[in-house]
Every structure is written in structure tokens, then in C-alpha cells.
């Protein structure tokens, strides 16, 4: 179960950087149902299966939100870095023209 949780978290973080929220919600819901069914078929009670499904869904949602946050920070930093390099080249060119 730990390996499944880790895989779900890694996939969710990667998905946060690349796919839309509605697509991930459908994917996460299907994965949670699948995990619940597997737990139930392995002999656990219905309550335990539902609990496992909800737990994997929560882990996947937290991973998705983390991926969205981190990718947003990376994009913002790249944009700021690009804008600063353009501003530096403009100020260097204007200094050369004045001096």
C-alpha cells in the first residue's frame, strides 16, 4: 500500500504541472475507485475499502496541488529571469549611447 501511495503522489505531482484540474479529477476518482475495489477484493471490509479509496484520493489531490504550486513558481521565476535579462540589456545599451 505504501508503494501505491508513493506512486500516486509522484504521478499527481507530475500531473499538476501538465494537465487541467478537471482531467485530473476524473483520473484521481477512477484511481481511487480502483484502489477501493482492489482492497475490497483482497478481503477487507467495505468500510476499510472506502477509507483506502478516500485516503488515496486525498494523497493524489495534495500531490496535484503541490505540482501546480511548484510549476507556477518555476514558470514565474523563469519569466522574471527573462524580463530581467531584457531589462539589463536595454539599460546597458542606453548607457553605451549616453557615454
Phi and psi in degrees as a GROMACS rama.xvg file:
@    title "Ramachandran Plot"
@    xaxis  label "Phi"
@    yaxis  label "Psi"
@TYPE xy
-65.4176  -41.7766  UNK-2
-63.8909  -41.3368  UNK-3
-61.4645  -41.4286  UNK-4
-65.1159  -43.6532  UNK-5
-64.1569  -42.063  UNK-6
-63.5789  -43.1073  UNK-7
-62.7444  -39.2017  UNK-8
-66.3853  -43.4507  UNK-9
-65.2534  -44.3028  UNK-10
-62.6658  -38.9623  UNK-11
-67.1737  -39.8786  UNK-12
-64.4095  -43.5823  UNK-13
-64.4556  -38.3037  UNK-14
-67.1191  -33.1614  UNK-15
-61.3892  -26.6689  UNK-16
-87.8177  -11.3521  UNK-17
-130.68  -27.4884  UNK-18
-118.282  163.93  UNK-19
-73.316  158.665  UNK-20
-64.5637  -40.7587  UNK-21
-65.9437  -37.2955  UNK-22
-67.9764  -40.7248  UNK-23
-67.3449  -37.4045  UNK-24
-61.224  -42.5441  UNK-25
-63.7945  -46.6826  UNK-26
-59.5677  -47.4727  UNK-27
-64.2656  -39.3657  UNK-28
-63.3023  -43.5953  UNK-29
-65.2174  -40.3249  UNK-30
-64.6909  -42.3271  UNK-31
-62.7218  -41.3631  UNK-32
-62.8198  -42.8603  UNK-33
-60.9397  -43.7228  UNK-34
-64.535  -42.5115  UNK-35
-61.2169  -41.2618  UNK-36
-65.7222  -42.9518  UNK-37
-63.0047  -42.2792  UNK-38
-64.1596  -40.7473  UNK-39
-66.4341  -42.0466  UNK-40
-66.8746  -29.6649  UNK-41
-71.7889  -4.63508  UNK-42
111.6  5.41954  UNK-43
-80.3013  164.605  UNK-44
-74.6526  168.061  UNK-45
-63.2389  -39.9225  UNK-46
-62.038  -44.0678  UNK-47
-65.1586  -38.3815  UNK-48
-65.4756  -42.7383  UNK-49
-65.278  -41.5146  UNK-50
-61.3354  -41.4792  UNK-51
-65.3597  -40.6035  UNK-52
-63.8728  -43.3754  UNK-53
-66.6747  -40.2477  UNK-54
-62.6582  -44.505  UNK-55
-68.1511  -34.2546  UNK-56
-64.4908  -42.2813  UNK-57
-64.2234  -43.9322  UNK-58
-61.8515  -42.06  UNK-59
-66.4221  -39.0366  UNK-60
-67.6872  -40.9229  UNK-61
-63.7863  -41.8685  UNK-62
-62.8202  -41.2775  UNK-63
-62.4762  -47.6662  UNK-64
-62.6699  -37.0127  UNK-65
-63.8246  -42.433  UNK-66
-63.61  -40.6201  UNK-67
-63.5252  -44.1826  UNK-68
-63.3986  -48.2872  UNK-69
-66.4175  -42.6195  UNK-70
-65.9834  -34.833  UNK-71
-64.0599  -41.148  UNK-72
-64.6548  -42.1254  UNK-73
-63.9541  -44.7331  UNK-74
-63.6363  -41.1781  UNK-75
-65.0248  -43.4319  UNK-76
-65.4373  -38.0176  UNK-77
-65.1218  -40.9738  UNK-78
-65.42  -43.0287  UNK-79
-65.3284  -40.0065  UNK-80
-63.1197  -41.2693  UNK-81
-67.1738  -42.201  UNK-82
-66.1188  -37.3074  UNK-83
-67.6096  -37.8199  UNK-84
-68.3592  -34.6622  UNK-85
-68.2178  -42.6558  UNK-86
-65.0197  -38.3478  UNK-87
-65.0335  -41.7107  UNK-88
-68.8967  -34.1268  UNK-89
-68.5941  -42.6585  UNK-90
-69.1892  -34.7145  UNK-91
-68.1061  -38.2161  UNK-92
-68.3222  -39.6423  UNK-93
-69.5536  -32.6303  UNK-94
-66.7701  -39.4127  UNK-95
-65.9286  -36.3635  UNK-96
-70.9038  -35.1487  UNK-97
-77.6006  -34.7244  UNK-98
